[in-house]
Amino acid sequence: MVGQGLAVLVGVLLGALLTRSLAPETLDSWGWRVPFLLGLVIGPVGLFIRRHLQETEAFLEARGVATVRQSFGTTIATHLKQVLVCMGIITSGTISFYVILLYMPTFARTQLHLPLDQAFAAQSISLVCMIVLTRILGPGGFDPARDITAITVNRWPHGYAYEYNPLFDPDWPEGTQPHVIGRASFGRITIADSDSGAAAYTDSAIDQAFRAVQELFRT
């Protein structure tokens, strides 16, 4: 994440420099091409790193161990729950990164009508904060295996929590309802929100939070 943040920060600073240095007409005419030309340098650099980077000892040892090869479909079927959890984590992080850190200058310029250099300045501050916090909460500070005992995810009620309608929804047997399946715990992670109670009310969120914490004590 530090490398990703630094890469975006360099691009933002370059954009801010061009915005301050070139007239709007010049920027619209050819100035916008400059970052793309500089970005071409990344290709040869990445190829050089990939060809000369030494693999870690752990990877070399794992590759040398004889294992039973499985097809892609078998692997997905065997580890479906883990794959879906990883997909959800990566998707949420990617959406947050692109919306908050990459789209905001465009939103600030087109919707809030802020000068582009101010939008770039705000984006640069956000990226610097992300980079610094990543280092602080990284291996030198925050250790998830050591510092996290358990996680409970809770969302208080709002209008999107679905409530079953006996006129249209099936009569699922107890324990097989979609909201019960969806709130299933994963290791030391439990789910507590108004959706997991199928009721868009504060008391439902509180009840589900109590249930989720009780699940943690039983694991």
Backbone as CSV, one residue per row, in Angstrom:
resi,resn,N_x,N_y,N_z,CA_x,CA_y,CA_z,C_x,C_y,C_z
1,MET,0.824,-1.199,0.000,0.000,0.000,0.000,0.862,1.254,0.000
2,VAL,2.038,1.181,0.636,2.926,2.344,0.629,3.385,2.637,-0.789
3,GLY,3.803,1.586,-1.518,4.237,1.791,-2.895,3.118,2.313,-3.779
4,GLN,1.916,1.786,-3.595,0.769,2.256,-4.374,0.467,3.706,-4.063
5,GLY,0.506,4.064,-2.770,0.255,5.450,-2.390,1.307,6.392,-2.933
6,LEU,2.587,5.973,-2.893,3.661,6.818,-3.424,3.514,7.014,-4.928
7,ALA,3.116,5.956,-5.633,2.936,6.072,-7.080,1.845,7.078,-7.421
8,VAL,0.716,6.987,-6.724,-0.368,7.934,-6.977,0.041,9.341,-6.561
9,LEU,0.777,9.459,-5.467,1.211,10.776,-5.005,2.120,11.448,-6.029
10,VAL,3.028,10.679,-6.624,3.894,11.245,-7.670,3.055,11.749,-8.843
11,GLY,2.051,10.963,-9.230,1.176,11.402,-10.315,0.389,12.649,-9.968
12,VAL,-0.088,12.729,-8.730,-0.840,13.909,-8.295,0.052,15.150,-8.285
13,LEU,1.272,15.009,-7.756,2.191,16.147,-7.720,2.554,16.603,-9.131
14,LEU,2.705,15.637,-10.046,2.977,16.008,-11.434,1.792,16.753,-12.031
15,GLY,0.582,16.278,-11.735,-0.597,16.975,-12.223,-0.715,18.381,-11.660
16,ALA,-0.404,18.529,-10.359,-0.443,19.856,-9.754,0.602,20.773,-10.368
17,LEU,1.799,20.230,-10.654,2.858,21.029,-11.271,2.460,21.507,-12.656
18,LEU,1.888,20.619,-13.456,1.464,21.009,-14.794,0.325,22.018,-14.743
19,THR,-0.581,21.838,-13.794,-1.705,22.762,-13.675,-1.232,24.169,-13.329
20,ARG,-0.228,24.262,-12.454,0.291,25.572,-12.062,1.211,26.168,-13.117
21,SER,1.883,25.325,-13.914,2.899,25.819,-14.840,2.334,26.183,-16.208
22,LEU,1.300,25.499,-16.639,0.780,25.688,-17.988,-0.555,26.424,-17.962
23,ALA,-0.781,27.178,-18.991,-2.068,27.848,-19.147,-3.146,26.806,-19.443
24,PRO,-4.397,27.091,-19.089,-5.464,26.106,-19.348,-5.540,25.658,-20.801
25,GLU,-5.326,26.597,-21.746,-5.384,26.228,-23.156,-4.250,25.270,-23.517
26,THR,-3.053,25.548,-22.996,-1.905,24.676,-23.274,-2.094,23.307,-22.646
27,LEU,-2.649,23.284,-21.434,-2.884,22.014,-20.752,-3.883,21.164,-21.522
28,ASP,-4.933,21.799,-22.044,-5.927,21.065,-22.818,-5.387,20.639,-24.178
29,SER,-4.435,21.398,-24.726,-3.918,21.113,-26.059,-2.941,19.935,-26.044
30,TRP,-1.854,20.039,-25.238,-0.856,18.962,-25.230,-0.315,18.633,-23.837
31,GLY,-0.562,19.502,-22.857,0.026,19.288,-21.543,-0.449,18.022,-20.858
32,TRP,-1.689,17.618,-21.134,-2.228,16.425,-20.485,-1.514,15.165,-20.932
33,ARG,-0.748,15.247,-22.056,-0.042,14.060,-22.542,1.251,13.791,-21.777
34,VAL,1.772,14.785,-21.092,3.064,14.638,-20.420,3.053,13.506,-19.400
35,PRO,2.050,13.405,-18.494,2.059,12.278,-17.540,2.040,10.913,-18.214
36,PHE,1.330,10.799,-19.347,1.284,9.525,-20.046,2.646,9.170,-20.639
37,LEU,3.368,10.172,-21.168,4.699,9.916,-21.708,5.653,9.459,-20.603
38,LEU,5.592,10.121,-19.458,6.441,9.708,-18.335,6.040,8.328,-17.818
39,GLY,4.744,8.009,-17.918,4.286,6.712,-17.460,4.823,5.554,-18.289
40,LEU,5.260,5.838,-19.538,5.828,4.781,-20.362,7.118,4.227,-19.776
41,VAL,7.777,5.016,-18.935,9.032,4.564,-18.328,8.790,3.388,-17.388
42,ILE,7.592,3.299,-16.829,7.299,2.253,-15.856,7.405,0.869,-16.472
43,GLY,7.060,0.739,-17.750,7.099,-0.568,-18.401,8.475,-1.212,-18.361
44,PRO,9.505,-0.564,-18.922,10.858,-1.153,-18.862,11.367,-1.355,-17.440
45,VAL,11.030,-0.423,-16.534,11.471,-0.573,-15.140,10.837,-1.817,-14.511
46,GLY,9.533,-1.995,-14.726,8.864,-3.173,-14.182,9.411,-4.463,-14.764
47,LEU,9.699,-4.468,-16.069,10.277,-5.654,-16.701,11.650,-5.976,-16.132
48,PHE,12.464,-4.944,-15.909,13.802,-5.144,-15.337,13.711,-5.725,-13.930
49,ILE,12.809,-5.178,-13.117,12.659,-5.673,-11.747,12.193,-7.116,-11.751
50,ARG,11.244,-7.433,-12.622,10.709,-8.796,-12.651,11.765,-9.805,-13.070
51,ARG,12.657,-9.437,-13.970,13.662,-10.372,-14.467,14.821,-10.550,-13.501
52,HIS,15.080,-9.556,-12.643,16.264,-9.604,-11.788,15.942,-9.721,-10.301
53,LEU,14.668,-9.659,-9.924,14.323,-9.753,-8.506,14.462,-11.186,-8.023
54,GLN,15.142,-11.373,-6.907,15.345,-12.695,-6.344,14.098,-13.137,-5.581
55,GLU,13.713,-14.394,-5.775,12.582,-14.931,-5.039,12.976,-15.196,-3.587
56,THR,12.000,-15.138,-2.692,12.274,-15.387,-1.285,12.527,-16.885,-1.052
57,GLU,13.225,-17.174,0.039,13.516,-18.568,0.357,12.244,-19.366,0.617
58,ALA,11.263,-18.728,1.273,10.006,-19.423,1.557,9.313,-19.837,0.266
59,PHE,9.341,-18.963,-0.742,8.701,-19.296,-2.016,9.437,-20.433,-2.712
60,LEU,10.786,-20.379,-2.704,11.557,-21.419,-3.357,11.338,-22.771,-2.682
61,GLU,11.238,-22.774,-1.343,10.996,-24.025,-0.632,9.604,-24.568,-0.944
62,ALA,8.615,-23.670,-0.980,7.253,-24.116,-1.279,7.146,-24.650,-2.706
63,ARG,7.857,-24.037,-3.630,7.805,-24.497,-5.010,8.492,-25.846,-5.184
64,GLY,9.482,-26.122,-4.334,10.193,-27.386,-4.434,9.477,-28.557,-3.808
65,VAL,8.458,-28.292,-2.989,7.713,-29.371,-2.348,6.720,-29.966,-3.333
66,ALA,6.723,-31.284,-3.435,5.790,-31.964,-4.344,4.373,-31.875,-3.794
67,THR,3.482,-31.348,-4.561,2.090,-31.209,-4.137,1.164,-31.790,-5.204
68,VAL,-0.026,-32.128,-4.777,-1.025,-32.637,-5.706,-1.681,-31.457,-6.412
69,ARG,-1.586,-31.440,-7.721,-2.160,-30.343,-8.485,-3.672,-30.502,-8.584
70,GLN,-4.380,-29.378,-8.365,-5.824,-29.370,-8.470,-6.241,-28.433,-9.586
71,SER,-7.350,-28.746,-10.191,-7.878,-27.868,-11.218,-8.409,-26.590,-10.587
72,PHE,-8.586,-25.577,-11.424,-9.087,-24.298,-10.928,-10.476,-24.468,-10.310
73,GLY,-11.336,-25.237,-10.964,-12.683,-25.442,-10.444,-12.682,-26.162,-9.105
74,THR,-11.804,-27.156,-8.960,-11.720,-27.887,-7.695,-11.226,-26.980,-6.576
75,THR,-10.247,-26.151,-6.902,-9.725,-25.220,-5.893,-10.806,-24.252,-5.429
76,ILE,-11.575,-23.699,-6.370,-12.646,-22.770,-6.005,-13.711,-23.475,-5.175
77,ALA,-14.091,-24.680,-5.589,-15.129,-25.409,-4.862,-14.677,-25.770,-3.450
78,THR,-13.388,-26.078,-3.295,-12.875,-26.469,-1.986,-12.759,-25.283,-1.044
79,HIS,-12.386,-24.139,-1.584,-12.136,-22.963,-0.745,-13.072,-21.819,-1.128
80,LEU,-14.313,-22.132,-1.438,-15.239,-21.107,-1.918,-15.432,-20.001,-0.884
81,LYS,-15.624,-20.351,0.368,-15.866,-19.348,1.407,-14.687,-18.400,1.538
82,GLN,-13.473,-18.965,1.560,-12.287,-18.124,1.681,-12.109,-17.224,0.464
83,VAL,-12.411,-17.764,-0.725,-12.284,-16.961,-1.951,-13.262,-15.793,-1.935
84,LEU,-14.495,-16.044,-1.514,-15.494,-14.978,-1.476,-15.124,-13.910,-0.452
85,VAL,-14.601,-14.329,0.695,-14.183,-13.353,1.700,-13.050,-12.490,1.166
86,CYS,-12.059,-13.116,0.538,-10.943,-12.346,-0.032,-11.431,-11.396,-1.121
87,MET,-12.346,-11.864,-1.950,-12.898,-10.992,-2.988,-13.611,-9.795,-2.377
88,GLY,-14.369,-10.021,-1.305,-15.066,-8.913,-0.653,-14.110,-7.903,-0.054
89,ILE,-13.043,-8.399,0.599,-12.063,-7.489,1.205,-11.362,-6.658,0.133
90,ILE,-10.925,-7.324,-0.935,-10.213,-6.610,-1.998,-11.147,-5.632,-2.707
91,THR,-12.388,-6.050,-2.949,-13.338,-5.165,-3.636,-13.617,-3.916,-2.819
92,SER,-13.882,-4.080,-1.525,-14.176,-2.914,-0.686,-12.985,-1.977,-0.600
93,GLY,-11.778,-2.544,-0.449,-10.594,-1.682,-0.397,-10.341,-0.959,-1.709
94,THR,-10.535,-1.661,-2.820,-10.294,-1.049,-4.130,-11.298,0.063,-4.416
95,ILE,-12.570,-0.183,-4.116,-13.586,0.846,-4.342,-13.294,2.081,-3.495
96,SER,-12.954,1.873,-2.223,-12.652,2.999,-1.339,-11.458,3.787,-1.866
97,PHE,-10.419,3.077,-2.291,-9.209,3.750,-2.779,-9.506,4.596,-4.019
98,TYR,-10.200,4.002,-4.978,-10.428,4.717,-6.236,-11.431,5.859,-6.071
99,VAL,-12.466,5.651,-5.270,-13.468,6.699,-5.105,-12.923,7.858,-4.293
100,ILE,-12.287,7.561,-3.148,-11.855,8.612,-2.234,-10.572,9.285,-2.704
101,LEU,-9.606,8.496,-3.162,-8.287,9.060,-3.458,-8.073,9.390,-4.930
102,LEU,-8.814,8.786,-5.829,-8.582,9.046,-7.248,-9.695,9.869,-7.896
103,TYR,-10.943,9.606,-7.532,-12.048,10.318,-8.172,-12.310,11.682,-7.548
104,MET,-11.874,11.901,-6.313,-12.209,13.136,-5.615,-11.783,14.410,-6.349
105,PRO,-10.574,14.472,-6.964,-10.236,15.709,-7.709,-11.242,16.022,-8.811
106,THR,-11.679,14.996,-9.524,-12.679,15.217,-10.570,-13.993,15.709,-9.973
107,PHE,-14.414,15.074,-8.872,-15.646,15.497,-8.209,-15.526,16.924,-7.689
108,ALA,-14.383,17.246,-7.072,-14.187,18.598,-6.534,-14.180,19.641,-7.644
109,ARG,-13.662,19.269,-8.805,-13.581,20.228,-9.913,-14.931,20.406,-10.604
110,THR,-15.622,19.300,-10.865,-16.845,19.382,-11.661,-18.086,19.679,-10.833
111,GLN,-18.142,19.179,-9.591,-19.337,19.340,-8.779,-19.203,20.452,-7.746
112,LEU,-18.042,20.541,-7.104,-17.830,21.579,-6.090,-17.234,22.850,-6.672
113,HIS,-16.777,22.774,-7.943,-16.231,23.927,-8.666,-15.018,24.523,-7.946
114,LEU,-14.182,23.655,-7.397,-12.935,24.091,-6.784,-11.848,24.187,-7.846
115,PRO,-10.890,25.100,-7.665,-9.759,25.132,-8.594,-9.034,23.789,-8.592
116,LEU,-8.513,23.394,-9.742,-7.905,22.079,-9.863,-6.677,21.933,-8.975
117,ASP,-5.908,23.029,-8.782,-4.723,22.918,-7.935,-5.104,22.663,-6.475
118,GLN,-6.244,23.223,-6.031,-6.705,22.949,-4.675,-7.173,21.500,-4.534
119,ALA,-7.817,20.988,-5.565,-8.240,19.585,-5.535,-7.035,18.660,-5.458
120,PHE,-5.983,18.973,-6.233,-4.761,18.181,-6.176,-4.095,18.292,-4.806
121,ALA,-4.129,19.479,-4.215,-3.529,19.663,-2.893,-4.239,18.811,-1.845
122,ALA,-5.569,18.800,-1.892,-6.323,17.976,-0.950,-6.037,16.498,-1.165
123,GLN,-5.937,16.083,-2.427,-5.627,14.690,-2.716,-4.231,14.322,-2.223
124,SER,-3.268,15.234,-2.375,-1.903,14.977,-1.913,-1.865,14.796,-0.402
125,ILE,-2.611,15.631,0.322,-2.655,15.506,1.782,-3.239,14.156,2.183
126,SER,-4.297,13.728,1.494,-4.911,12.433,1.802,-3.940,11.292,1.555
127,LEU,-3.198,11.367,0.450,-2.246,10.309,0.131,-1.103,10.261,1.132
128,VAL,-0.611,11.435,1.537,0.465,11.466,2.535,-0.019,10.846,3.842
129,CYS,-1.244,11.171,4.241,-1.799,10.576,5.471,-1.893,9.065,5.345
130,MET,-2.330,8.580,4.174,-2.444,7.138,3.977,-1.086,6.462,4.059
131,ILE,-0.077,7.080,3.424,1.259,6.484,3.423,1.837,6.444,4.834
132,VAL,1.698,7.551,5.555,2.239,7.608,6.918,1.532,6.605,7.826
133,LEU,0.201,6.557,7.747,-0.544,5.630,8.597,-0.250,4.177,8.235
134,THR,-0.025,3.914,6.947,0.318,2.548,6.550,1.625,2.110,7.179
135,ARG,2.598,3.018,7.233,3.871,2.683,7.855,3.721,2.547,9.367
136,ILE,2.917,3.435,9.968,2.741,3.375,11.428,2.028,2.088,11.831
137,LEU,0.983,1.719,11.057,0.196,0.551,11.392,0.708,-0.721,10.727
138,GLY,1.873,-0.625,10.074,2.444,-1.773,9.391,3.209,-2.681,10.333
139,PRO,4.149,-3.442,9.799,4.890,-4.408,10.620,5.602,-3.775,11.808
140,GLY,5.988,-2.502,11.681,6.679,-1.859,12.788,5.773,-1.458,13.926
141,GLY,4.451,-1.480,13.715,3.552,-1.054,14.774,2.394,-2.003,14.976
142,PHE,1.490,-2.073,14.011,0.271,-2.850,14.164,0.467,-4.255,13.615
143,ASP,0.271,-5.254,14.438,0.384,-6.649,14.038,-0.993,-7.291,14.193
144,PRO,-1.710,-7.562,13.089,-3.063,-8.108,13.216,-3.115,-9.404,14.017
145,ALA,-2.139,-10.301,13.794,-2.161,-11.576,14.504,-2.026,-11.385,16.006
146,ARG,-1.321,-10.343,16.400,-1.099,-10.107,17.829,-2.143,-9.185,18.432
147,ASP,-2.577,-8.173,17.673,-3.384,-7.099,18.248,-4.882,-7.278,18.064
148,ILE,-5.321,-8.154,17.162,-6.745,-8.368,16.947,-7.137,-9.703,17.556
149,THR,-7.988,-9.654,18.551,-8.514,-10.885,19.141,-9.728,-11.369,18.366
150,ALA,-10.596,-10.442,17.984,-11.790,-10.782,17.222,-12.340,-9.504,16.605
151,ILE,-13.221,-9.664,15.624,-13.817,-8.519,14.931,-15.322,-8.739,14.843
152,THR,-16.061,-7.706,15.185,-17.504,-7.711,14.971,-17.862,-6.551,14.052
153,VAL,-18.510,-6.861,12.937,-18.919,-5.845,11.975,-20.384,-5.519,12.223
154,ASN,-20.677,-4.264,12.522,-22.048,-3.887,12.871,-22.474,-2.658,12.084
155,ARG,-23.688,-2.689,11.550,-24.263,-1.529,10.858,-25.636,-1.272,11.449
156,TRP,-25.865,-0.051,11.893,-27.165,0.285,12.473,-28.190,0.470,11.358
157,PRO,-29.459,0.509,11.691,-30.494,0.381,10.671,-30.565,1.566,9.716
158,HIS,-30.871,1.245,8.503,-31.329,2.279,7.569,-32.221,1.615,6.543
159,GLY,-32.699,2.374,5.596,-33.812,1.934,4.761,-33.573,0.741,3.879
160,TYR,-32.317,0.303,3.712,-32.054,-0.793,2.794,-32.128,-2.170,3.443
161,ALA,-32.265,-2.243,4.770,-32.374,-3.551,5.421,-33.686,-4.208,4.994
162,TYR,-33.584,-5.402,4.444,-34.757,-6.062,3.860,-35.525,-6.815,4.938
163,GLU,-36.843,-6.665,4.919,-37.719,-7.420,5.800,-38.583,-8.346,4.943
164,TYR,-38.714,-9.580,5.377,-39.439,-10.575,4.593,-40.931,-10.256,4.544
165,ASN,-41.501,-10.531,3.384,-42.931,-10.350,3.168,-43.563,-11.732,2.986
166,PRO,-44.438,-12.150,3.896,-45.022,-13.501,3.784,-45.844,-13.702,2.521
167,LEU,-46.230,-12.628,1.845,-47.015,-12.771,0.622,-46.149,-13.164,-0.568
168,PHE,-44.870,-12.810,-0.517,-44.018,-13.017,-1.681,-42.808,-13.912,-1.393
169,ASP,-42.285,-13.881,-0.190,-41.068,-14.623,0.126,-41.385,-16.054,0.535
170,PRO,-40.494,-16.987,0.221,-40.723,-18.390,0.607,-40.729,-18.550,2.128
171,ASP,-41.316,-19.614,2.576,-41.336,-19.941,3.994,-40.132,-20.830,4.293
172,TRP,-38.950,-20.177,4.465,-37.733,-20.939,4.685,-37.762,-21.635,6.046
173,PRO,-37.226,-22.845,6.138,-37.087,-23.489,7.448,-36.150,-22.682,8.346
174,GLU,-36.317,-22.811,9.641,-35.508,-22.069,10.588,-34.028,-22.384,10.376
175,GLY,-33.226,-21.319,10.301,-31.796,-21.468,10.120,-31.340,-21.452,8.684
176,THR,-32.272,-21.469,7.722,-31.908,-21.470,6.304,-32.271,-20.158,5.616
177,GLN,-32.787,-19.184,6.358,-33.139,-17.907,5.750,-31.869,-17.217,5.242
178,PRO,-31.986,-16.428,4.166,-30.808,-15.762,3.610,-30.060,-14.903,4.623
179,HIS,-30.787,-14.207,5.515,-30.083,-13.338,6.454,-29.322,-14.151,7.498
180,VAL,-29.772,-15.356,7.780,-29.057,-16.222,8.724,-27.798,-16.778,8.064
181,ILE,-27.923,-17.189,6.810,-26.752,-17.699,6.089,-25.721,-16.589,5.889
182,GLY,-26.216,-15.390,5.572,-25.301,-14.283,5.307,-24.551,-13.778,6.523
183,ARG,-25.055,-14.034,7.728,-24.390,-13.542,8.925,-23.497,-14.605,9.561
184,ALA,-23.273,-15.708,8.857,-22.425,-16.764,9.399,-21.039,-16.223,9.711
185,SER,-20.491,-16.601,10.837,-19.175,-16.113,11.255,-18.087,-16.759,10.413
186,PHE,-16.944,-16.074,10.363,-15.781,-16.573,9.635,-14.590,-16.482,10.575
187,GLY,-14.224,-17.611,11.159,-13.147,-17.590,12.140,-13.545,-16.748,13.343
188,ARG,-12.739,-15.718,13.625,-13.019,-14.822,14.738,-13.701,-13.543,14.270
189,ILE,-14.293,-13.583,13.088,-15.029,-12.436,12.550,-16.513,-12.776,12.548
190,THR,-17.316,-11.940,13.199,-18.756,-12.146,13.233,-19.472,-10.933,12.646
191,ILE,-20.668,-11.144,12.172,-21.438,-10.113,11.477,-22.623,-9.697,12.342
192,ALA,-22.747,-8.392,12.556,-23.873,-7.880,13.348,-24.377,-6.599,12.711
193,ASP,-25.560,-6.604,12.176,-26.151,-5.390,11.617,-27.651,-5.605,11.484
194,SER,-28.352,-4.573,11.126,-29.802,-4.691,11.000,-30.193,-5.678,9.907
195,ASP,-29.349,-5.801,8.846,-29.657,-6.758,7.782,-29.626,-8.195,8.295
196,SER,-28.692,-8.479,9.219,-28.575,-9.861,9.710,-29.741,-10.230,10.615
197,GLY,-30.565,-9.261,10.962,-31.788,-9.556,11.695,-33.026,-9.423,10.844
198,ALA,-32.836,-9.051,9.557,-33.957,-8.865,8.620,-34.980,-7.888,9.158
199,ALA,-34.494,-6.793,9.760,-35.395,-5.764,10.288,-34.636,-4.448,10.345
200,ALA,-35.181,-3.405,9.758,-34.493,-2.118,9.647,-34.773,-1.234,10.862
201,TYR,-34.401,-1.739,12.036,-34.684,-0.982,13.258,-33.471,-1.021,14.183
202,THR,-33.378,-0.012,15.041,-32.248,0.075,15.954,-32.197,-1.116,16.901
203,ASP,-33.342,-1.536,17.417,-33.339,-2.662,18.353,-32.846,-3.942,17.678
204,SER,-33.097,-4.071,16.356,-32.592,-5.239,15.641,-31.071,-5.218,15.579
205,ALA,-30.493,-4.037,15.291,-29.032,-3.921,15.247,-28.423,-4.237,16.612
206,ILE,-29.050,-3.768,17.679,-28.538,-4.038,19.027,-28.627,-5.526,19.339
207,ASP,-29.748,-6.145,19.017,-29.904,-7.578,19.257,-28.865,-8.390,18.476
208,GLN,-28.627,-7.997,17.236,-27.665,-8.735,16.430,-26.238,-8.513,16.917
209,ALA,-25.949,-7.317,17.426,-24.626,-7.082,18.011,-24.404,-7.983,19.217
210,PHE,-25.434,-8.127,20.052,-25.336,-9.009,21.216,-25.103,-10.453,20.767
211,ARG,-25.847,-10.882,19.745,-25.672,-12.239,19.235,-24.274,-12.459,18.699
212,ALA,-23.747,-11.484,17.941,-22.428,-11.634,17.345,-21.339,-11.742,18.406
213,VAL,-21.450,-10.943,19.446,-20.462,-11.009,20.523,-20.546,-12.362,21.232
214,GLN,-21.742,-12.871,21.438,-21.903,-14.182,22.047,-21.282,-15.279,21.175
215,GLU,-21.373,-15.128,19.870,-20.743,-16.094,18.967,-19.236,-16.094,19.138
216,LEU,-18.656,-14.914,19.370,-17.217,-14.834,19.577,-16.787,-15.596,20.829
217,PHE,-17.583,-15.511,21.879,-17.243,-16.198,23.110,-17.355,-17.709,22.959
218,ARG,-18.153,-18.153,21.992,-18.324,-19.596,21.812,-17.278,-20.183,20.899
219,THR,-16.514,-19.333,20.149,-15.502,-19.847,19.207,-14.177,-20.014,19.907
